[in-house]
Each structure stands twice: as C-alpha cells, then as structure tokens.
Amino acid sequence: MDIQITGLLGLLIFIGDIWAILNIAQSKVTMGAKLLWVLLVLFLPLLGLIIWFFAGPKATAG
C-alpha cells in the first residue's frame, strides 16, 4: 500500500482553503475585502491560509 504524503498534504490544504473561503464569505467585512482575502487564499494556498488564520476576517457567531 503506497500512500503519497504529498497527496494527503495537498488534500488537507485544499480542505483548509475551502474552510477559510467559507469563513471569509460569512464575515462582515466589505465585499472588496472579502474578494482580496479569497484571492490571497486561492493564489497562495498554504501561505494564504496561514495569513488568513492569524490576520483575516472571522465569521461572526449569530
């Protein structure tokens, strides 16, 4: 059974990016800011995800 670590890591990053984009869409920032954050996450998948996690807009509860 040959499991490729890069494939698993890529899948985890993809899932994290989808989660980040959903949270960005639910945040209360302006549409322009949402667009910039989504583009950052899409064009720089791992780095964009890390930057968003620490500095990006968060979804509001409620």
N, C-alpha and C positions, 0 to 999 in steps of 0.2 A: 504494500500500500504506500504509494508515493504522494505525500501531501506537500504541496508547494507553499512555503511560508509567505512568499511574496503575494500569492493569490489570496491567501487568508488576510494578510495585512491590507491589501487593496480593498477587499470586501469590507473590512472594518472601517477603513477611512471613508468609503462610499456611504456606508450606513451613518457614520458620524456627520458627513456633509449633508445628507438628507435631513437628519435631525436638526442641524444648525439652520438650514434653509427654512424649515417649518417654524422654528422658533423666531427667526427673523421676520417671517411673514406675519406672525401673531403679535409682534411687538408694536408699541405705539409711536414709533419714530416716523418721520416723514417718508413719503414714497421714494424720494430721491436717496435718502439714507439707506432704505431697505434695498434699493437697486444696487448701490455701491457695495453693501455687505454681501449680497448674493453673488455679485460678480467676483468679489475677492475670494469667496469660498469656492466658486466654480473654477476660476483660473489658477488658483494656488490651493489645491485640495487639502494638503496636510498643514501647510503654513497658515492658510486662511482659516482653517478650523481652529487651530491653536490661538490665533489672534482674536477670532470671534469669541472663543471661550472666555478669554480674560478681559476683553475690552468691548465686545459687541453689545448690541441692544438685547435685552432679555424680554421674554414673553411675560405678560402680566397675568397674575392669578385672578381670574374672575371675569 
